[in-house]
Amino acid sequence: MTIHTLEAELLPGLEPVVLSDVIIASDDDGFGWSFSANGPEHLLDQLAPVGGLPARLRIVVDGIDFVFVVQTLSRKRSFGNHRVAVQGVSMTALLSNPYMPEQTWLNTAPVTAQQLVREALEFTGVELDWKVSDWLVPAGAWSHRGTPLSAVMRVAASIGAVVSSHRTRERLIVAPRFPHLPWKWADATPDVRIPADVIVTDELRPEPRAAYNAVYISGQVGGILGHVRRAGSAGGSLAPQITDALIAEAVAARQRGEAVLGASGNKLVQSITMPVLSGGTAPGLILPGQLIEVVDTRETWRGLVRASRLNAAMPVVRQQITVERAAL
């Protein structure tokens, strides 16, 4: 028997916060974690902004902790029932509107893409975990108007990378959309192995996509034109050409091409609901970007986690993951 726990406290004073029906989620198309929950009416005052800055909240589910900033509070009343709905996001949301003003970034000298991101994060207190290959951006190629967060996401988008946030720290992570390309999943070491016995429910749906094995990636400054082709193929099925001002070296073109070709071809999207298994070799919370292996009832298959959702409606705690699989 598993006894689940849910705790919340207001930072930095560690004042206990009463929450129920907590949902925590993250996916590859966002930049961080989000949460929604309900609680008693006094949360309107307890979680109100202080000095124009949102309250910070630490939530711990079965020993897995998260830190959020509270974005919205709304009171809902019905006969015999008064409650407050709370919503929040990762602390890195403070890098965007309405907390951070827009500004203009330009590069008048050659710099690396990672340097562009670090410049955007300068003086914000937010760390950077750079997990993609770096490349040189020539003078004049970088021009962006927006917040620090939008600048980070713009650089990542140029190579098809994903931006995510650390669960508890003020840290942005820039990582490849495909840490392992689909045709190499069989040879890679999975991050998590899941037996069929722990799956509570699942849903499988086909997602037809055009099958490409090559793509041209071009830049606007420096005349870079990259031809990215899947190894072992003839490269005759071309994806639409992509042009981006930040594609200025072959390493950038290759990364953007891998993101395009990795996403092409027919896919299966599988949603799996299962318990949160913690301790020992148990996987705990399964995260977006992890390669999983599922020992299913009829086959053993692998896929890449695209979204993760934690639902704590005490005394029941479940996680739901959305997995991208390659269709045969």
Salt bridges, closest charged atoms under 4 A:
GLU9 OE2 - ARG58 NH1 2.93
ASP28 OD2 - ARG306 NH1 2.66
ASP29 OD1 - ARG177 NH1 3.79
GLU41 OE2 - ARG75 NH1 3.69
GLU41 OE2 - ARG77 NH2 3.09
GLU41 OE1 - HIS82 ND1 3.31
ASP62 OD2 - HIS4 ND1 2.67
ASP65 OD2 - ARG58 NH2 3.52
ASP65 OD1 - ARG167 NH2 3.24
GLU102 OE1 - ARG145 NE 3.91
GLU127 OE2 - ARG169 NH2 2.72
GLU127 OE1 - ARG171 NE 2.89
ASP129 OD2 - LYS131 NZ 3.87
GLU170 OE2 - ARG56 NH1 3.53
GLU207 OE1 - ARG205 NH1 3.29
GLU207 OE2 - ARG209 NH2 2.38
ASP244 OD1 - ARG154 NH2 2.99
ASP244 OD2 - ARG256 NH1 3.78
GLU258 OE2 - ARG254 NH1 3.29
GLU293 OE1 - ARG193 NE 3.04
GLU293 OE2 - ARG302 NH2 2.89
GLU299 OE2 - ARG325 NH2 3.10
GLU324 OE2 - LYS267 NZ 3.66
GLU324 OE1 - ARG306 NE 3.05
